[in-house]
Amino acid sequence: MEGIEFIFTSSDYENGIDDIINSIVENKLEEIVE
């Protein structure tokens, strides 16, 4: 899956994980809708 490496290498992993996940989820939902 794309994005996994970014999540685990991000220096903001602990503080930004929720934002990252939300962004990925939104992108996936947009792809599904389209």
C-alpha positions in Angstrom: 0.0 0.0 0.0 1.2 3.5 -0.8 1.6 5.8 2.1 2.6 3.2 4.7 6.3 4.1 4.4 5.4 7.8 4.8 3.4 7.1 7.9 6.2 5.1 9.6 9.0 7.4 8.6 7.2 10.6 9.4 8.8 12.6 12.3 5.2 13.6 13.2 4.1 10.0 13.5 2.8 10.3 17.1 1.2 13.7 16.8 0.0 13.6 13.2 -1.0 10.0 12.8 -4.7 10.8 13.0 -4.5 13.5 10.4 -2.5 11.2 8.1 -5.0 8.4 8.5 -7.9 10.8 7.9 -6.2 12.1 4.7 -5.6 8.6 3.4 -9.2 7.6 4.2 -10.6 10.7 2.5 -8.5 10.0 -0.6 -9.6 6.4 -0.7 -13.3 7.4 -0.4 -12.9 9.9 -3.2 -11.4 7.2 -5.4 -14.3 4.9 -4.6 -16.9 7.5 -5.3 -15.3 8.4 -8.6 
